[in-house]
Amino acid sequence: MNITLLTPKFNNFNVTHRRENSHNSTPVMHSKLSPLSADTVSFTGGKRKIVKAVQHEVKSSGATLLDFIGARYEEQEVPRFERISELYHNTLLAAAKKLTKYGFDYDEAYNSQCPVKSTSSYISKMKRSKSFQVLDPIRGTLYCKDPYNLDNLLALLKEMKEAGYIPYKTDVPLAKLLKRGYIPTVEDLQNPAQTVKVTDLDLRLNNKQLDVENMPAALRPFVSGPLKSGLEDIQLRFIRTCDINSQNPVYHELLIMFGPQSTLAKHQEHHDVYQWVRLFDEIEVPLEETSLQTHSGKALTYMDRISEMFRGKVSQKLFINAKNKDCLGINEESIIGFTEEDLKLFRGYFSGLNDRMRSVYRSMGRSRAIIEMKERDMSRIATVREGLKETINYYNAKAGLPLFED
């Protein structure tokens, strides 16, 4: 296997919305779902961190700043990115056709729906990452029948390089790479606090099926495993060779997924779970994780428990059902639903979270800025609760289980 390209370097596609029996082989999507209206992929980092005054925006005058950035993105950047994305998607299509023997496929209907990140998604990404730099404005998706065979990925990288696209390299802390199996040099060990420039690649795949233990050492730092939601894919970013020396290159994101059922599940999961629980990341009041016995620590614990419940009850089942269809042709599905005990937990988690958040704010005084921030945060939590309540009742109605009532 040629791994040269990956060696670290120093210095709405048309979906028919149905509410059907949970055993039906057709994925069920909500009637109000607009699949690609928002991004569902989260990368870490960004080079230009928002300075402290702007970071606390978000708390007073920042709304105006974000409105300004959003308007500029919509009026100036989106048209430019749309023109650039046409060439990128033509390249992906041509590459997939050449690499059919490697199991690649390009879904033109799917990719045509949202090749450029929407303004709302762009602003949301900035708020969550606390960075002005959004590294995935242009995006595309390929299907691959066997992404675990990394020879397939390397064949794609070679084809893209010949077409003028090379993997973007990003700075990653050495400590993080060491945890993923990176083999350091003598020079690395002399400066353990340094960052290393490596390909912006994330192999979010099942470790056993990926056979991490027997893979080349140079690839191991890119293995992160599936997300907690159960999502498996490969993520990477390209830049054009003409942008190698640019201070502001255009980033082109690529997701490699099992097939169409997995992309359906991804957007279903975004609608049912992710779009709600990610609002916890936009909570403005600083919550300290130093002690679970503080009001702040307990509030964070309640948020974690809520996220874990819906990942286990909904997200993971959606993705395993989709993987079975794409990879094995198994159309039977695991039933998704919430028991009466789950509903009691749901009520208790949010009751506890609201109590702890109010206690956090009581300790901060009653200035106008604090009161306004509290109102925004409590409104976010109420929005999360209402959205997840709808998710519970949607699946329980399908499964014939009790609905949640306040």
Buried (B, 14 or more C-beta within 10 A) or exposed (E): EEEEBBEBEEEBBEBEEEEEEBEEEBBBBBEEBEBBBBBBBBBEBBEEBBEEEBEBBBBEEBEEEBEEBBEEBBEEBBEEBEEBBEBBBEBBBBBBEBBEEBBBBBBEEBBEBBBBBBBEBBBBBBBEBBBBBBBBBBBBBBBBBBBBBBEBBBBBBBBBBEBBBBBBBBEBBBEEBBEBBBEBEEEBEEEEEEBBEBBBBBBBBEBEEBEBEEBEEBBBBBBBBBBEBBBBBBBBBBBBEEBEEEEEBBBBBBBBBBBBBBBBBBBBBBBBBBBBBBBBBEBBBEBEEEEEEBBBBBBBBBBEBBBEBBBBBBBBBBBBBBBBBBBEEEEEBEBBBBEEEBBEBBBEBBEBBBBBBEBBBEEBEEEEEBEEBBEBBBEBBEEBBEBBBBBBBBBBEBEEBBEBEE
